[in-house]
């Protein structure tokens, strides 16, 4: 029973990582590549780490695996968000069919909002 569970988890994890790597090639722009890669690789690595915790049922291994998964789930989306935000601010080109909500003032640059740019000293 545990062998079947391990096979399912490891296969699903490996497929998620494969999907992430295919997504890097298939997605048309940086933002979509970043999104696909972070989501799929976080899931894939998490599933493979769960397999490691099942294979090695020692408390120290399980604790480390839980800590790594928690850290990965906590930091990967935040890092991807920050990378995407920097890419947006520096003008990385978007896909031609990307929908931009002009009513959302939070993402607009200062010059697009109408406020003056900060003065340089």
Biopython code that builds the backbone (N, CA, C, O; Angstrom):
import numpy as np
from Bio.PDB.StructureBuilder import StructureBuilder

atoms = [
    (1, "UNK", "N", (0.821, -1.202, 0.000)),
    (1, "UNK", "CA", (0.000, 0.000, 0.000)),
    (1, "UNK", "C", (0.865, 1.266, 0.000)),
    (1, "UNK", "O", (0.591, 2.212, -0.739)),
    (2, "UNK", "N", (1.904, 1.273, 0.830)),
    (2, "UNK", "CA", (2.794, 2.430, 0.878)),
    (2, "UNK", "C", (3.568, 2.555, -0.429)),
    (2, "UNK", "O", (3.846, 3.663, -0.888)),
    (3, "UNK", "N", (3.919, 1.408, -1.032)),
    (3, "UNK", "CA", (4.630, 1.453, -2.316)),
    (3, "UNK", "C", (3.787, 2.125, -3.397)),
    (3, "UNK", "O", (4.302, 2.901, -4.202)),
    (4, "UNK", "N", (2.502, 1.824, -3.408)),
    (4, "UNK", "CA", (1.607, 2.435, -4.396)),
    (4, "UNK", "C", (1.501, 3.937, -4.150)),
    (4, "UNK", "O", (1.527, 4.728, -5.093)),
    (5, "UNK", "N", (1.380, 4.326, -2.887)),
    (5, "UNK", "CA", (1.310, 5.744, -2.540)),
    (5, "UNK", "C", (2.590, 6.475, -2.951)),
    (5, "UNK", "O", (2.538, 7.583, -3.484)),
    (6, "UNK", "N", (3.730, 5.847, -2.700)),
    (6, "UNK", "CA", (5.008, 6.447, -3.091)),
    (6, "UNK", "C", (5.122, 6.596, -4.604)),
    (6, "UNK", "O", (5.614, 7.610, -5.100)),
    (7, "UNK", "N", (4.666, 5.583, -5.333)),
    (7, "UNK", "CA", (4.713, 5.656, -6.798)),
    (7, "UNK", "C", (3.824, 6.782, -7.321)),
    (7, "UNK", "O", (4.206, 7.516, -8.233)),
    (8, "UNK", "N", (2.637, 6.910, -6.736)),
    (8, "UNK", "CA", (1.711, 7.964, -7.168)),
    (8, "UNK", "C", (2.282, 9.345, -6.855)),
    (8, "UNK", "O", (2.278, 10.232, -7.708)),
    (9, "UNK", "N", (2.775, 9.522, -5.623)),
    (9, "UNK", "CA", (3.317, 10.823, -5.225)),
    (9, "UNK", "C", (4.559, 11.200, -6.033)),
    (9, "UNK", "O", (4.689, 12.339, -6.481)),
    (10, "UNK", "N", (5.466, 10.245, -6.217)),
    (10, "UNK", "CA", (6.697, 10.564, -6.949)),
    (10, "UNK", "C", (6.420, 10.810, -8.429)),
    (10, "UNK", "O", (7.032, 11.690, -9.035)),
    (11, "UNK", "N", (5.510, 10.046, -9.012)),
    (11, "UNK", "CA", (5.157, 10.268, -10.417)),
    (11, "UNK", "C", (4.472, 11.617, -10.598)),
    (11, "UNK", "O", (4.777, 12.353, -11.536)),
    (12, "UNK", "N", (3.545, 11.938, -9.697)),
    (12, "UNK", "CA", (2.865, 13.226, -9.779)),
    (12, "UNK", "C", (3.844, 14.379, -9.582)),
    (12, "UNK", "O", (3.766, 15.388, -10.284)),
    (13, "UNK", "N", (4.765, 14.236, -8.632)),
    (13, "UNK", "CA", (5.771, 15.271, -8.411)),
    (13, "UNK", "C", (6.683, 15.456, -9.604)),
    (13, "UNK", "O", (6.989, 16.584, -9.992)),
    (14, "UNK", "N", (7.118, 14.350, -10.187)),
    (14, "UNK", "CA", (7.990, 14.435, -11.363)),
    (14, "UNK", "C", (7.242, 15.037, -12.553)),
    (14, "UNK", "O", (7.815, 15.814, -13.316)),
    (15, "UNK", "N", (5.967, 14.683, -12.715)),
    (15, "UNK", "CA", (5.179, 15.267, -13.803)),
    (15, "UNK", "C", (4.971, 16.762, -13.600)),
    (15, "UNK", "O", (4.988, 17.526, -14.565)),
    (16, "UNK", "N", (4.776, 17.185, -12.358)),
    (16, "UNK", "CA", (4.618, 18.617, -12.086)),
    (16, "UNK", "C", (5.890, 19.380, -12.442)),
    (16, "UNK", "O", (5.826, 20.470, -13.012)),
    (17, "UNK", "N", (7.029, 18.815, -12.110)),
    (17, "UNK", "CA", (8.295, 19.460, -12.465)),
    (17, "UNK", "C", (8.491, 19.450, -13.985)),
    (17, "UNK", "O", (9.006, 20.417, -14.547)),
    (18, "UNK", "N", (8.087, 18.376, -14.645)),
    (18, "UNK", "CA", (8.159, 18.319, -16.106)),
    (18, "UNK", "C", (7.261, 19.378, -16.735)),
    (18, "UNK", "O", (7.652, 20.035, -17.701)),
    (19, "UNK", "N", (6.059, 19.544, -16.190)),
    (19, "UNK", "CA", (5.145, 20.577, -16.689)),
    (19, "UNK", "C", (5.760, 21.960, -16.511)),
    (19, "UNK", "O", (5.628, 22.821, -17.381)),
    (20, "UNK", "N", (6.430, 22.169, -15.384)),
    (20, "UNK", "CA", (7.093, 23.460, -15.156)),
    (20, "UNK", "C", (8.168, 23.713, -16.201)),
    (20, "UNK", "O", (8.295, 24.826, -16.710)),
    (21, "UNK", "N", (8.936, 22.687, -16.518)),
    (21, "UNK", "CA", (10.002, 22.885, -17.505)),
    (21, "UNK", "C", (9.440, 23.051, -18.915)),
    (21, "UNK", "O", (10.002, 23.800, -19.715)),
    (22, "UNK", "N", (8.357, 22.376, -19.227)),
    (22, "UNK", "CA", (7.713, 22.575, -20.531)),
    (22, "UNK", "C", (7.090, 23.967, -20.598)),
    (22, "UNK", "O", (7.098, 24.612, -21.647)),
    (23, "UNK", "N", (6.550, 24.421, -19.465)),
    (23, "UNK", "CA", (5.963, 25.757, -19.415)),
    (23, "UNK", "C", (6.954, 26.857, -19.717)),
    (23, "UNK", "O", (6.590, 27.880, -20.297)),
    (24, "UNK", "N", (8.203, 26.661, -19.333)),
    (24, "UNK", "CA", (9.238, 27.648, -19.643)),
    (24, "UNK", "C", (9.392, 27.784, -21.158)),
    (24, "UNK", "O", (9.625, 28.881, -21.666)),
    (25, "UNK", "N", (9.265, 26.687, -21.866)),
    (25, "UNK", "CA", (9.416, 26.726, -23.321)),
    (25, "UNK", "C", (8.150, 27.190, -24.041)),
    (25, "UNK", "O", (8.233, 27.836, -25.086)),
    (26, "UNK", "N", (6.987, 26.868, -23.490)),
    (26, "UNK", "CA", (5.735, 27.101, -24.201)),
    (26, "UNK", "C", (5.089, 28.463, -23.942)),
    (26, "UNK", "O", (4.395, 28.984, -24.815)),
    (27, "UNK", "N", (5.298, 29.037, -22.788)),
    (27, "UNK", "CA", (4.619, 30.288, -22.456)),
    (27, "UNK", "C", (5.214, 31.454, -23.253)),
    (27, "UNK", "O", (6.420, 31.491, -23.493)),
    (28, "UNK", "N", (4.368, 32.404, -23.660)),
    (28, "UNK", "CA", (4.830, 33.447, -24.577)),
    (28, "UNK", "C", (5.624, 34.592, -23.942)),
    (28, "UNK", "O", (6.387, 35.257, -24.643)),
    (29, "UNK", "N", (5.470, 34.842, -22.643)),
    (29, "UNK", "CA", (6.225, 35.949, -22.065)),
    (29, "UNK", "C", (6.751, 35.596, -20.677)),
    (29, "UNK", "O", (6.433, 34.546, -20.118)),
    (30, "UNK", "N", (7.554, 36.488, -20.147)),
    (30, "UNK", "CA", (8.242, 36.270, -18.879)),
    (30, "UNK", "C", (7.269, 36.024, -17.732)),
    (30, "UNK", "O", (7.504, 35.148, -16.900)),
    (31, "UNK", "N", (6.189, 36.782, -17.678)),
    (31, "UNK", "CA", (5.266, 36.717, -16.549)),
    (31, "UNK", "C", (4.547, 35.370, -16.491)),
    (31, "UNK", "O", (4.379, 34.804, -15.411)),
    (32, "UNK", "N", (4.130, 34.863, -17.628)),
    (32, "UNK", "CA", (3.476, 33.554, -17.655)),
    (32, "UNK", "C", (4.468, 32.439, -17.347)),
    (32, "UNK", "O", (4.129, 31.474, -16.662)),
    (33, "UNK", "N", (5.683, 32.570, -17.849)),
    (33, "UNK", "CA", (6.718, 31.576, -17.539)),
    (33, "UNK", "C", (6.996, 31.530, -16.044)),
    (33, "UNK", "O", (7.124, 30.454, -15.460)),
    (34, "UNK", "N", (7.087, 32.690, -15.439)),
    (34, "UNK", "CA", (7.340, 32.771, -14.004)),
    (34, "UNK", "C", (6.204, 32.132, -13.215)),
    (34, "UNK", "O", (6.449, 31.384, -12.269)),
    (35, "UNK", "N", (4.980, 32.419, -13.594)),
    (35, "UNK", "CA", (3.817, 31.879, -12.893)),
    (35, "UNK", "C", (3.755, 30.361, -12.978)),
    (35, "UNK", "O", (3.596, 29.681, -11.964)),
    (36, "UNK", "N", (3.882, 29.835, -14.190)),
    (36, "UNK", "CA", (3.817, 28.386, -14.383)),
    (36, "UNK", "C", (4.949, 27.675, -13.650)),
    (36, "UNK", "O", (4.733, 26.647, -13.008)),
    (37, "UNK", "N", (6.134, 28.220, -13.748)),
    (37, "UNK", "CA", (7.295, 27.575, -13.146)),
    (37, "UNK", "C", (7.185, 27.513, -11.635)),
    (37, "UNK", "O", (7.457, 26.471, -11.038)),
    (38, "UNK", "N", (6.794, 28.600, -11.015)),
    (38, "UNK", "CA", (6.725, 28.623, -9.548)),
    (38, "UNK", "C", (5.636, 27.689, -9.036)),
    (38, "UNK", "O", (5.864, 26.933, -8.091)),
    (39, "UNK", "N", (4.471, 27.732, -9.641)),
    (39, "UNK", "CA", (3.369, 26.890, -9.164)),
    (39, "UNK", "C", (3.676, 25.407, -9.323)),
    (39, "UNK", "O", (3.540, 24.634, -8.375)),
    (40, "UNK", "N", (4.087, 25.018, -10.514)),
    (40, "UNK", "CA", (4.305, 23.594, -10.776)),
    (40, "UNK", "C", (5.529, 23.055, -10.045)),
    (40, "UNK", "O", (5.500, 21.933, -9.539)),
    (41, "UNK", "N", (6.588, 23.826, -9.986)),
    (41, "UNK", "CA", (7.781, 23.309, -9.309)),
    (41, "UNK", "C", (7.595, 23.252, -7.801)),
    (41, "UNK", "O", (8.135, 22.354, -7.156)),
    (42, "UNK", "N", (6.849, 24.180, -7.225)),
    (42, "UNK", "CA", (6.560, 24.106, -5.791)),
    (42, "UNK", "C", (5.760, 22.850, -5.475)),
    (42, "UNK", "O", (6.050, 22.154, -4.502)),
    (43, "UNK", "N", (4.760, 22.561, -6.288)),
    (43, "UNK", "CA", (3.976, 21.340, -6.091)),
    (43, "UNK", "C", (4.841, 20.102, -6.277)),
    (43, "UNK", "O", (4.784, 19.180, -5.464)),
    (44, "UNK", "N", (5.634, 20.071, -7.331)),
    (44, "UNK", "CA", (6.467, 18.898, -7.615)),
    (44, "UNK", "C", (7.491, 18.623, -6.539)),
    (44, "UNK", "O", (7.633, 17.484, -6.095)),
    (45, "UNK", "N", (8.204, 19.648, -6.115)),
    (45, "UNK", "CA", (9.210, 19.460, -5.068)),
    (45, "UNK", "C", (8.545, 19.082, -3.753)),
    (45, "UNK", "O", (9.070, 18.252, -3.010)),
    (46, "UNK", "N", (7.401, 19.679, -3.461)),
    (46, "UNK", "CA", (6.675, 19.322, -2.242)),
    (46, "UNK", "C", (6.262, 17.860, -2.222)),
    (46, "UNK", "O", (6.400, 17.190, -1.198)),
    (47, "UNK", "N", (5.759, 17.361, -3.339)),
    (47, "UNK", "CA", (5.362, 15.950, -3.407)),
    (47, "UNK", "C", (6.561, 15.017, -3.290)),
    (47, "UNK", "O", (6.476, 13.977, -2.638)),
    (48, "UNK", "N", (7.669, 15.377, -3.911)),
    (48, "UNK", "CA", (8.868, 14.538, -3.797)),
    (48, "UNK", "C", (9.425, 14.550, -2.372)),
    (48, "UNK", "O", (9.949, 13.540, -1.904)),
    (49, "UNK", "N", (9.315, 15.671, -1.692)),
    (49, "UNK", "CA", (9.758, 15.720, -0.295)),
    (49, "UNK", "C", (8.846, 14.897, 0.612)),
    (49, "UNK", "O", (9.311, 14.292, 1.578)),
    (50, "UNK", "N", (7.560, 14.873, 0.307)),
    (50, "UNK", "CA", (6.649, 14.010, 1.069)),
    (50, "UNK", "C", (7.035, 12.551, 0.871)),
    (50, "UNK", "O", (6.973, 11.760, 1.812)),
    (51, "UNK", "N", (7.428, 12.192, -0.336)),
    (51, "UNK", "CA", (7.922, 10.828, -0.585)),
    (51, "UNK", "C", (9.141, 10.529, 0.275)),
    (51, "UNK", "O", (9.257, 9.440, 0.836)),
    (52, "UNK", "N", (10.043, 11.486, 0.379)),
    (52, "UNK", "CA", (11.236, 11.285, 1.211)),
    (52, "UNK", "C", (10.857, 11.086, 2.670)),
    (52, "UNK", "O", (11.468, 10.275, 3.365)),
    (53, "UNK", "N", (9.858, 11.816, 3.138)),
    (53, "UNK", "CA", (9.419, 11.661, 4.527)),
    (53, "UNK", "C", (8.785, 10.293, 4.759)),
    (53, "UNK", "O", (8.907, 9.728, 5.846)),
    (54, "UNK", "N", (8.112, 9.764, 3.749)),
    (54, "UNK", "CA", (7.497, 8.439, 3.890)),
    (54, "UNK", "C", (8.560, 7.348, 3.831)),
    (54, "UNK", "O", (8.486, 6.369, 4.574)),
    (55, "UNK", "N", (9.538, 7.507, 2.960)),
    (55, "UNK", "CA", (10.594, 6.496, 2.829)),
    (55, "UNK", "C", (11.443, 6.427, 4.091)),
    (55, "UNK", "O", (11.797, 5.340, 4.550)),
    (56, "UNK", "N", (11.769, 7.593, 4.653)),
    (56, "UNK", "CA", (12.581, 7.660, 5.873)),
    (56, "UNK", "C", (11.698, 8.138, 7.022)),
    (56, "UNK", "O", (11.597, 9.342, 7.257)),
    (57, "UNK", "N", (11.056, 7.218, 7.740)),
    (57, "UNK", "CA", (10.077, 7.618, 8.755)),
    (57, "UNK", "C", (10.690, 8.125, 10.068)),
    (57, "UNK", "O", (10.002, 8.170, 11.089)),
    (58, "UNK", "N", (11.945, 8.497, 10.053)),
    (58, "UNK", "CA", (12.590, 9.038, 11.240)),
    (58, "UNK", "C", (12.013, 10.428, 11.548)),
    (58, "UNK", "O", (11.677, 11.186, 10.638)),
    (59, "UNK", "N", (11.905, 10.745, 12.831)),
    (59, "UNK", "CA", (11.315, 12.016, 13.245)),
    (59, "UNK", "C", (12.142, 13.202, 12.743)),
    (59, "UNK", "O", (11.584, 14.220, 12.333)),
    (60, "UNK", "N", (13.455, 13.073, 12.774)),
    (60, "UNK", "CA", (14.291, 14.195, 12.327)),
    (60, "UNK", "C", (14.127, 14.458, 10.830)),
    (60, "UNK", "O", (14.091, 15.613, 10.404)),
    (61, "UNK", "N", (14.029, 13.410, 10.046)),
    (61, "UNK", "CA", (13.840, 13.581, 8.600)),
    (61, "UNK", "C", (12.472, 14.196, 8.322)),
    (61, "UNK", "O", (12.350, 15.119, 7.516)),
    (62, "UNK", "N", (11.451, 13.683, 8.990)),
    (62, "UNK", "CA", (10.099, 14.202, 8.787)),
    (62, "UNK", "C", (10.003, 15.669, 9.195)),
    (62, "UNK", "O", (9.360, 16.466, 8.511)),
    (63, "UNK", "N", (10.634, 16.020, 10.297)),
    (63, "UNK", "CA", (10.626, 17.413, 10.747)),
    (63, "UNK", "C", (11.323, 18.319, 9.736)),
    (63, "UNK", "O", (10.838, 19.410, 9.436)),
    (64, "UNK", "N", (12.444, 17.870, 9.222)),
    (64, "UNK", "CA", (13.165, 18.669, 8.222)),
    (64, "UNK", "C", (12.357, 18.809, 6.940)),
    (64, "UNK", "O", (12.330, 19.880, 6.332)),
    (65, "UNK", "N", (11.701, 17.734, 6.530)),
    (65, "UNK", "CA", (10.886, 17.785, 5.316)),
    (65, "UNK", "C", (9.729, 18.761, 5.497)),
    (65, "UNK", "O", (9.436, 19.550, 4.598)),
    (66, "UNK", "N", (9.073, 18.715, 6.645)),
    (66, "UNK", "CA", (7.966, 19.639, 6.912)),
    (66, "UNK", "C", (8.468, 21.081, 6.905)),
    (66, "UNK", "O", (7.814, 21.968, 6.357)),
    (67, "UNK", "N", (9.623, 21.309, 7.512)),
    (67, "UNK", "CA", (10.188, 22.663, 7.537)),
    (67, "UNK", "C", (10.536, 23.143, 6.130)),
    (67, "UNK", "O", (10.286, 24.299, 5.790)),
    (68, "UNK", "N", (11.108, 22.268, 5.317)),
    (68, "UNK", "CA", (11.476, 22.652, 3.948)),
    (68, "UNK", "C", (10.228, 22.953, 3.124)),
    (68, "UNK", "O", (10.193, 23.938, 2.386)),
    (69, "UNK", "N", (9.210, 22.112, 3.246)),
    (69, "UNK", "CA", (7.971, 22.339, 2.496)),
    (69, "UNK", "C", (7.320, 23.648, 2.934)),
    (69, "UNK", "O", (6.864, 24.425, 2.095)),
    (70, "UNK", "N", (7.274, 23.894, 4.237)),
    (70, "UNK", "CA", (6.697, 25.139, 4.749)),
    (70, "UNK", "C", (7.466, 26.345, 4.213)),
    (70, "UNK", "O", (6.865, 27.319, 3.759)),
    (71, "UNK", "N", (8.789, 26.276, 4.267)),
    (71, "UNK", "CA", (9.620, 27.374, 3.776)),
    (71, "UNK", "C", (9.422, 27.575, 2.277)),
    (71, "UNK", "O", (9.357, 28.712, 1.809)),
    (72, "UNK", "N", (9.327, 26.500, 1.533)),
    (72, "UNK", "CA", (9.132, 26.583, 0.083)),
    (72, "UNK", "C", (7.781, 27.208, -0.258)),
    (72, "UNK", "O", (7.694, 28.082, -1.120)),
    (73, "UNK", "N", (6.734, 26.757, 0.423)),
    (73, "UNK", "CA", (5.398, 27.297, 0.166)),
    (73, "UNK", "C", (5.312, 28.761, 0.584)),
    (73, "UNK", "O", (4.583, 29.545, -0.024)),
    (74, "UNK", "N", (6.047, 29.119, 1.609)),
    (74, "UNK", "CA", (6.026, 30.497, 2.090)),
    (74, "UNK", "C", (6.839, 31.434, 1.197)),
    (74, "UNK", "O", (6.403, 32.553, 0.926)),
    (75, "UNK", "N", (7.991, 31.003, 0.745)),
    (75, "UNK", "CA", (8.893, 31.924, 0.045)),
    (75, "UNK", "C", (8.760, 31.935, -1.476)),
    (75, "UNK", "O", (8.976, 32.978, -2.093)),
    (76, "UNK", "N", (8.418, 30.828, -2.089)),
    (76, "UNK", "CA", (8.381, 30.780, -3.560)),
    (76, "UNK", "C", (7.370, 31.763, -4.165)),
    (76, "UNK", "O", (7.730, 32.485, -5.095)),
    (77, "UNK", "N", (6.132, 31.823, -3.684)),
    (77, "UNK", "CA", (5.201, 32.796, -4.273)),
    (77, "UNK", "C", (5.608, 34.244, -4.017)),
    (77, "UNK", "O", (5.418, 35.108, -4.874)),
    (78, "UNK", "N", (6.166, 34.507, -2.838)),
    (78, "UNK", "CA", (6.590, 35.872, -2.524)),
    (78, "UNK", "C", (7.752, 36.279, -3.426)),
    (78, "UNK", "O", (7.780, 37.393, -3.949)),
    (79, "UNK", "N", (8.697, 35.379, -3.602)),
    (79, "UNK", "CA", (9.834, 35.677, -4.478)),
    (79, "UNK", "C", (9.366, 35.884, -5.918)),
    (79, "UNK", "O", (9.842, 36.792, -6.599)),
    (80, "UNK", "N", (8.445, 35.053, -6.379)),
    (80, "UNK", "CA", (7.932, 35.206, -7.745)),
    (80, "UNK", "C", (7.189, 36.530, -7.899)),
    (80, "UNK", "O", (7.294, 37.190, -8.933)),
    (81, "UNK", "N", (6.449, 36.911, -6.881)),
    (81, "UNK", "CA", (5.737, 38.190, -6.924)),
    (81, "UNK", "C", (6.721, 39.357, -7.025)),
    (81, "UNK", "O", (6.528, 40.278, -7.818)),
    (82, "UNK", "N", (7.762, 39.304, -6.225)),
    (82, "UNK", "CA", (8.747, 40.385, -6.237)),
    (82, "UNK", "C", (9.510, 40.430, -7.566)),
    (82, "UNK", "O", (9.774, 41.509, -8.095)),
    (83, "UNK", "N", (9.857, 39.275, -8.094)),
    (83, "UNK", "CA", (10.543, 39.230, -9.389)),
    (83, "UNK", "C", (9.630, 39.777, -10.491)),
    (83, "UNK", "O", (10.074, 40.544, -11.346)),
    (84, "UNK", "N", (8.363, 39.384, -10.467)),
    (84, "UNK", "CA", (7.409, 39.889, -11.449)),
    (84, "UNK", "C", (7.189, 41.384, -11.330)),
    (84, "UNK", "O", (7.053, 42.078, -12.337)),
    (85, "UNK", "N", (7.154, 41.876, -10.115)),
    (85, "UNK", "CA", (6.968, 43.311, -9.902)),
    (85, "UNK", "C", (8.169, 44.111, -10.421)),
    (85, "UNK", "O", (8.005, 45.157, -11.049)),
    (86, "UNK", "N", (9.367, 43.608, -10.151)),
    (86, "UNK", "CA", (10.568, 44.278, -10.664)),
    (86, "UNK", "C", (10.584, 44.231, -12.189)),
    (86, "UNK", "O", (10.951, 45.210, -12.840)),
    (87, "UNK", "N", (10.190, 43.102, -12.754)),
    (87, "UNK", "CA", (10.147, 42.995, -14.215)),
    (87, "UNK", "C", (9.148, 43.993, -14.794)),
    (87, "UNK", "O", (9.413, 44.615, -15.823)),
    (88, "UNK", "N", (8.008, 44.146, -14.138)),
    (88, "UNK", "CA", (7.005, 45.105, -14.600)),
    (88, "UNK", "C", (7.536, 46.529, -14.510)),
    (88, "UNK", "O", (7.373, 47.320, -15.439)),
    (89, "UNK", "N", (8.168, 46.850, -13.391)),
    (89, "UNK", "CA", (8.685, 48.210, -13.169)),
    (89, "UNK", "C", (9.832, 48.557, -14.119)),
    (89, "UNK", "O", (10.008, 49.719, -14.485)),
    (90, "UNK", "N", (10.605, 47.558, -14.513)),
    (90, "UNK", "CA", (11.732, 47.832, -15.413)),
    (90, "UNK", "C", (11.344, 47.736, -16.884)),
    (90, "UNK", "O", (12.181, 47.949, -17.762)),
    (91, "UNK", "N", (10.089, 47.418, -17.156)),
    (91, "UNK", "CA", (9.603, 47.462, -18.527)),
    (91, "UNK", "C", (9.797, 46.203, -19.337)),
    (91, "UNK", "O", (9.927, 46.278, -20.559)),
    (92, "UNK", "N", (9.822, 45.052, -18.702)),
    (92, "UNK", "CA", (9.913, 43.798, -19.452)),
    (92, "UNK", "C", (8.643, 43.656, -20.294)),
    (92, "UNK", "O", (7.532, 43.807, -19.785)),
    (93, "UNK", "N", (8.814, 43.371, -21.557)),
    (93, "UNK", "CA", (7.684, 43.319, -22.480)),
    (93, "UNK", "C", (6.712, 42.205, -22.120)),
    (93, "UNK", "O", (7.098, 41.122, -21.682)),
    (94, "UNK", "N", (5.430, 42.517, -22.324)),
    (94, "UNK", "CA", (4.369, 41.543, -22.087)),
    (94, "UNK", "C", (3.935, 40.935, -23.417)),
    (94, "UNK", "O", (4.241, 41.443, -24.496)),
    (95, "UNK", "N", (3.211, 39.831, -23.294)),
    (95, "UNK", "CA", (2.622, 39.186, -24.457)),
    (95, "UNK", "C", (1.594, 40.136, -25.062)),
    (95, "UNK", "O", (0.950, 40.887, -24.329)),
    (96, "UNK", "N", (1.430, 40.119, -26.366)),
    (96, "UNK", "CA", (0.540, 41.070, -27.038)),
    (96, "UNK", "C", (-0.920, 40.917, -26.625)),
    (96, "UNK", "O", (-1.678, 41.882, -26.717)),
    (97, "UNK", "N", (-1.336, 39.736, -26.175)),
    (97, "UNK", "CA", (-2.728, 39.517, -25.783)),
    (97, "UNK", "C", (-2.962, 39.676, -24.284)),
    (97, "UNK", "O", (-4.028, 39.305, -23.792)),
    (98, "UNK", "N", (-2.005, 40.211, -23.554)),
    (98, "UNK", "CA", (-2.171, 40.412, -22.117)),
    (98, "UNK", "C", (-3.172, 41.529, -21.880)),
    (98, "UNK", "O", (-3.068, 42.605, -22.469)),
    (99, "UNK", "N", (-4.149, 41.268, -21.008)),
    (99, "UNK", "CA", (-5.151, 42.267, -20.655)),
    (99, "UNK", "C", (-4.597, 43.148, -19.542)),
    (99, "UNK", "O", (-4.137, 42.642, -18.518)),
    (100, "UNK", "N", (-4.640, 44.459, -19.738)),
    (100, "UNK", "CA", (-4.165, 45.404, -18.736)),
    (100, "UNK", "C", (-5.359, 46.202, -18.242)),
    (100, "UNK", "O", (-6.048, 46.849, -19.030)),
    (101, "UNK", "N", (-5.602, 46.159, -16.946)),
    (101, "UNK", "CA", (-6.706, 46.880, -16.329)),
    (101, "UNK", "C", (-6.240, 48.298, -16.002)),
    (101, "UNK", "O", (-5.531, 48.507, -15.019)),
    (102, "UNK", "N", (-6.633, 49.261, -16.815)),
    (102, "UNK", "CA", (-6.198, 50.649, -16.608)),
    (102, "UNK", "C", (-6.859, 51.280, -15.381)),
    (102, "UNK", "O", (-6.386, 52.308, -14.897)),
    (103, "UNK", "N", (-7.931, 50.692, -14.874)),
    (103, "UNK", "CA", (-8.598, 51.228, -13.690)),
    (103, "UNK", "C", (-7.871, 50.866, -12.407)),
    (103, "UNK", "O", (-8.116, 51.476, -11.366)),
    (104, "UNK", "N", (-6.990, 49.895, -12.464)),
    (104, "UNK", "CA", (-6.253, 49.456, -11.282)),
    (104, "UNK", "C", (-5.036, 50.356, -11.099)),
    (104, "UNK", "O", (-3.988, 50.121, -11.700)),
    (105, "UNK", "N", (-5.177, 51.378, -10.276)),
    (105, "UNK", "CA", (-4.118, 52.373, -10.111)),
    (105, "UNK", "C", (-2.938, 51.863, -9.316)),
    (105, "UNK", "O", (-1.881, 52.493, -9.330)),
    (106, "UNK", "N", (-3.076, 50.755, -8.630)),
    (106, "UNK", "CA", (-1.977, 50.252, -7.803)),
    (106, "UNK", "C", (-0.774, 49.848, -8.646)),
    (106, "UNK", "O", (0.364, 49.994, -8.200)),
    (107, "UNK", "N", (-1.002, 49.349, -9.844)),
    (107, "UNK", "CA", (0.097, 48.871, -10.675)),
    (107, "UNK", "C", (0.642, 49.910, -11.645)),
    (107, "UNK", "O", (1.673, 49.688, -12.280)),
    (108, "UNK", "N", (-0.037, 51.028, -11.762)),
    (108, "UNK", "CA", (0.418, 52.026, -12.717)),
    (108, "UNK", "C", (1.633, 52.760, -12.181)),
    (108, "UNK", "O", (1.778, 52.950, -10.974)),
    (109, "UNK", "N", (2.490, 53.163, -13.080)),
    (109, "UNK", "CA", (3.668, 53.941, -12.691)),
    (109, "UNK", "C", (3.243, 55.333, -12.242)),
    (109, "UNK", "O", (2.118, 55.759, -12.504)),
    (110, "UNK", "N", (4.138, 56.034, -11.569)),
    (110, "UNK", "CA", (3.837, 57.381, -11.085)),
    (110, "UNK", "C", (3.484, 58.326, -12.227)),
    (110, "UNK", "O", (2.586, 59.156, -12.089)),
    (111, "UNK", "N", (4.176, 58.210, -13.342)),
    (111, "UNK", "CA", (3.897, 59.114, -14.457)),
    (111, "UNK", "C", (2.533, 58.826, -15.075)),
    (111, "UNK", "O", (1.895, 59.735, -15.606)),
    (112, "UNK", "N", (2.072, 57.567, -15.013)),
    (112, "UNK", "CA", (0.758, 57.228, -15.543)),
    (112, "UNK", "C", (-0.345, 57.684, -14.599)),
    (112, "UNK", "O", (-1.457, 57.961, -15.046)),
    (113, "UNK", "N", (-0.060, 57.767, -13.301)),
    (113, "UNK", "CA", (-1.045, 58.232, -12.327)),
    (113, "UNK", "C", (-1.227, 59.742, -12.399)),
    (113, "UNK", "O", (-2.266, 60.264, -11.996)),
    (114, "UNK", "N", (-0.234, 60.434, -12.904)),
    (114, "UNK", "CA", (-0.330, 61.875, -12.980)),
    (114, "UNK", "C", (0.428, 62.585, -11.879)),
    (114, "UNK", "O", (0.475, 63.815, -11.870)),
    (115, "UNK", "N", (1.018, 61.861, -10.960)),
    (115, "UNK", "CA", (1.784, 62.513, -9.903)),
    (115, "UNK", "C", (3.189, 62.797, -10.417)),
    (115, "UNK", "O", (3.711, 62.069, -11.261)),
    (116, "UNK", "N", (3.796, 63.860, -9.901)),
    (116, "UNK", "CA", (5.134, 64.201, -10.386)),
    (116, "UNK", "C", (6.168, 63.175, -9.953)),
    (116, "UNK", "O", (6.048, 62.549, -8.900)),
    (117, "UNK", "N", (7.166, 63.023, -10.775)),
    (117, "UNK", "CA", (8.255, 62.105, -10.439)),
    (117, "UNK", "C", (9.105, 62.724, -9.337)),
    (117, "UNK", "O", (9.214, 63.947, -9.256)),
    (118, "UNK", "N", (9.711, 61.891, -8.483)),
    (118, "UNK", "CA", (10.551, 62.450, -7.421)),
    (118, "UNK", "C", (11.758, 63.176, -8.016)),
    (118, "UNK", "O", (12.332, 62.758, -9.020)),
    (119, "UNK", "N", (12.116, 64.272, -7.362)),
    (119, "UNK", "CA", (13.243, 65.068, -7.850)),
    (119, "UNK", "C", (14.553, 64.398, -7.508)),
    (119, "UNK", "O", (14.707, 63.816, -6.434)),
    (120, "UNK", "N", (15.505, 64.486, -8.437)),
    (120, "UNK", "CA", (16.829, 63.917, -8.201)),
    (120, "UNK", "C", (17.720, 64.986, -7.599)),
    (120, "UNK", "O", (17.652, 66.154, -7.979)),
    (121, "UNK", "N", (18.545, 64.582, -6.670)),
    (121, "UNK", "CA", (19.437, 65.537, -6.007)),
    (121, "UNK", "C", (20.771, 65.606, -6.678)),
    (121, "UNK", "O", (21.641, 66.362, -6.245)),
]
sb = StructureBuilder()
sb.init_structure("model")
sb.init_model(0)
sb.init_chain("A")
sb.init_seg("    ")
for serial, (resi, resn, name, xyz) in enumerate(atoms, 1):
    if name == "N":
        sb.init_residue(resn, " ", resi, " ")
    sb.init_atom(name, np.array(xyz, "f"), 0.0, 1.0, " ", f" {name:<3s}", serial, name[0])
structure = sb.get_structure()
